[in-house]
Amino acid sequence: MKGHSVRLLFAALGFGFVAIGVIGLFVPLLPTTPFLILAAALFSRSSPRFERWLLDHPRLGEPLRNWRRQGAIRRRHKLVACISMVCSFVILLVFFRPSTIAVVGAGVLMAAAAIYVASRPEPRY
């Protein structure tokens, strides 16, 4: 029973991350691919059928397959991700009144994420 409950939990979380990822297709500054990578990982432990559906999806599957096979991110996606992080940081500064600690923390986290994304190889086809 315990294994079945865990699989159901992983599947439910997978669908939640797919939903967030799909919303990210339409909402500026909300990333899509990281949520879909999480969803695929959760489906791999809960539902091979939904994992295959996600990996074979005509629009969503390519970045996931590139990540799984090569740890790779297309140049265009890297650029969009880094620009989104910069825009998010600017929005934080302009529209909110964050504390110095929040500004430094957000800046460090976004810079680390941008460096990580930029350092990933590009897919070899």
C-alpha beads as a LAMMPS data file, in Angstrom:
LAMMPS data file: protein, C-alpha beads

125 atoms
124 bonds

1 atom types
1 bond types

-500.0 500.0 xlo xhi
-500.0 500.0 ylo yhi
-500.0 500.0 zlo zhi

Masses

1 110.0

Atoms # bond

1 1 1 0.000 0.000 0.000
2 1 1 2.826 2.385 0.845
3 1 1 4.394 2.065 -2.625
4 1 1 1.046 2.690 -4.301
5 1 1 0.468 5.835 -2.218
6 1 1 3.912 7.176 -3.099
7 1 1 3.282 6.544 -6.809
8 1 1 -0.029 8.407 -6.591
9 1 1 1.653 11.305 -4.803
10 1 1 4.421 11.458 -7.431
11 1 1 1.851 11.345 -10.247
12 1 1 -0.221 14.119 -8.641
13 1 1 2.885 16.277 -8.188
14 1 1 3.871 15.505 -11.798
15 1 1 0.522 16.769 -13.087
16 1 1 0.836 19.846 -10.883
17 1 1 4.246 20.647 -12.342
18 1 1 2.934 20.067 -15.884
19 1 1 0.151 22.559 -15.158
20 1 1 2.620 25.157 -13.854
21 1 1 4.869 24.549 -16.863
22 1 1 2.004 25.001 -19.309
23 1 1 0.967 28.213 -17.553
24 1 1 4.583 29.328 -18.016
25 1 1 4.083 29.133 -21.774
26 1 1 1.631 32.021 -21.531
27 1 1 2.818 34.002 -18.504
28 1 1 5.953 36.062 -19.013
29 1 1 8.785 35.442 -16.564
30 1 1 7.374 32.084 -15.365
31 1 1 9.746 29.329 -16.469
32 1 1 8.385 26.283 -18.251
33 1 1 11.175 23.765 -18.706
34 1 1 12.312 23.367 -15.063
35 1 1 8.773 22.440 -14.033
36 1 1 8.468 19.991 -16.912
37 1 1 11.825 18.417 -16.012
38 1 1 10.487 17.875 -12.497
39 1 1 7.231 16.469 -13.881
40 1 1 9.096 14.011 -16.130
41 1 1 11.242 12.877 -13.194
42 1 1 8.149 12.331 -11.057
43 1 1 6.356 10.475 -13.851
44 1 1 9.409 8.244 -14.322
45 1 1 8.786 7.026 -10.759
46 1 1 5.007 6.850 -10.979
47 1 1 3.640 6.495 -14.512
48 1 1 5.778 5.431 -17.483
49 1 1 2.770 6.189 -19.711
50 1 1 2.654 9.859 -18.718
51 1 1 6.453 10.114 -18.776
52 1 1 6.423 8.868 -22.394
53 1 1 3.561 11.259 -23.251
54 1 1 5.552 14.197 -21.910
55 1 1 8.830 13.195 -23.586
56 1 1 7.081 12.567 -26.914
57 1 1 5.001 15.756 -26.816
58 1 1 5.574 17.725 -30.042
59 1 1 6.084 21.063 -28.292
60 1 1 7.261 20.204 -24.784
61 1 1 9.291 17.064 -25.389
62 1 1 12.407 18.356 -27.152
63 1 1 13.877 20.387 -24.258
64 1 1 13.195 17.486 -21.888
65 1 1 14.870 14.941 -24.132
66 1 1 17.869 17.252 -24.629
67 1 1 18.206 17.639 -20.871
68 1 1 17.916 13.923 -20.192
69 1 1 20.338 12.800 -22.899
70 1 1 22.975 15.490 -22.700
71 1 1 22.196 17.882 -19.845
72 1 1 21.862 20.378 -22.694
73 1 1 19.859 23.560 -23.196
74 1 1 19.338 25.264 -26.554
75 1 1 20.971 28.671 -26.898
76 1 1 17.632 30.409 -27.438
77 1 1 16.256 28.884 -24.236
78 1 1 19.356 29.937 -22.295
79 1 1 18.931 33.482 -23.544
80 1 1 15.236 33.593 -22.632
81 1 1 15.947 32.158 -19.170
82 1 1 18.719 34.661 -18.402
83 1 1 16.742 37.633 -19.718
84 1 1 13.737 36.499 -17.650
85 1 1 15.884 36.399 -14.510
86 1 1 17.205 39.894 -15.168
87 1 1 13.668 41.186 -15.795
88 1 1 12.429 39.515 -12.614
89 1 1 15.215 41.154 -10.625
90 1 1 14.415 44.569 -12.120
91 1 1 10.713 44.082 -11.325
92 1 1 11.669 43.203 -7.748
93 1 1 13.656 46.424 -7.439
94 1 1 11.176 48.722 -9.198
95 1 1 7.789 47.529 -7.971
96 1 1 8.578 46.257 -4.484
97 1 1 10.485 47.602 -1.547
98 1 1 12.636 44.640 -0.639
99 1 1 15.091 44.686 2.213
100 1 1 18.783 44.739 1.440
101 1 1 19.019 41.099 2.468
102 1 1 16.221 40.177 0.048
103 1 1 17.890 42.073 -2.802
104 1 1 21.264 40.447 -2.160
105 1 1 19.694 37.005 -1.700
106 1 1 17.613 37.244 -4.860
107 1 1 20.562 38.626 -6.801
108 1 1 22.902 35.858 -5.677
109 1 1 20.347 33.110 -6.392
110 1 1 19.454 34.501 -9.812
111 1 1 23.103 35.029 -10.731
112 1 1 23.940 31.450 -9.687
113 1 1 20.992 30.122 -11.695
114 1 1 21.968 32.201 -14.740
115 1 1 25.570 30.980 -14.556
116 1 1 24.374 27.384 -14.291
117 1 1 21.996 27.731 -17.248
118 1 1 24.592 29.527 -19.379
119 1 1 27.222 26.886 -18.592
120 1 1 25.113 23.964 -19.846
121 1 1 26.165 22.599 -23.225
122 1 1 24.069 23.079 -26.324
123 1 1 22.393 19.961 -27.738
124 1 1 24.319 17.887 -30.249
125 1 1 21.882 16.533 -32.788

Bonds

1 1 1 2
2 1 2 3
3 1 3 4
4 1 4 5
5 1 5 6
6 1 6 7
7 1 7 8
8 1 8 9
9 1 9 10
10 1 10 11
11 1 11 12
12 1 12 13
13 1 13 14
14 1 14 15
15 1 15 16
16 1 16 17
17 1 17 18
18 1 18 19
19 1 19 20
20 1 20 21
21 1 21 22
22 1 22 23
23 1 23 24
24 1 24 25
25 1 25 26
26 1 26 27
27 1 27 28
28 1 28 29
29 1 29 30
30 1 30 31
31 1 31 32
32 1 32 33
33 1 33 34
34 1 34 35
35 1 35 36
36 1 36 37
37 1 37 38
38 1 38 39
39 1 39 40
40 1 40 41
41 1 41 42
42 1 42 43
43 1 43 44
44 1 44 45
45 1 45 46
46 1 46 47
47 1 47 48
48 1 48 49
49 1 49 50
50 1 50 51
51 1 51 52
52 1 52 53
53 1 53 54
54 1 54 55
55 1 55 56
56 1 56 57
57 1 57 58
58 1 58 59
59 1 59 60
60 1 60 61
61 1 61 62
62 1 62 63
63 1 63 64
64 1 64 65
65 1 65 66
66 1 66 67
67 1 67 68
68 1 68 69
69 1 69 70
70 1 70 71
71 1 71 72
72 1 72 73
73 1 73 74
74 1 74 75
75 1 75 76
76 1 76 77
77 1 77 78
78 1 78 79
79 1 79 80
80 1 80 81
81 1 81 82
82 1 82 83
83 1 83 84
84 1 84 85
85 1 85 86
86 1 86 87
87 1 87 88
88 1 88 89
89 1 89 90
90 1 90 91
91 1 91 92
92 1 92 93
93 1 93 94
94 1 94 95
95 1 95 96
96 1 96 97
97 1 97 98
98 1 98 99
99 1 99 100
100 1 100 101
101 1 101 102
102 1 102 103
103 1 103 104
104 1 104 105
105 1 105 106
106 1 106 107
107 1 107 108
108 1 108 109
109 1 109 110
110 1 110 111
111 1 111 112
112 1 112 113
113 1 113 114
114 1 114 115
115 1 115 116
116 1 116 117
117 1 117 118
118 1 118 119
119 1 119 120
120 1 120 121
121 1 121 122
122 1 122 123
123 1 123 124
124 1 124 125
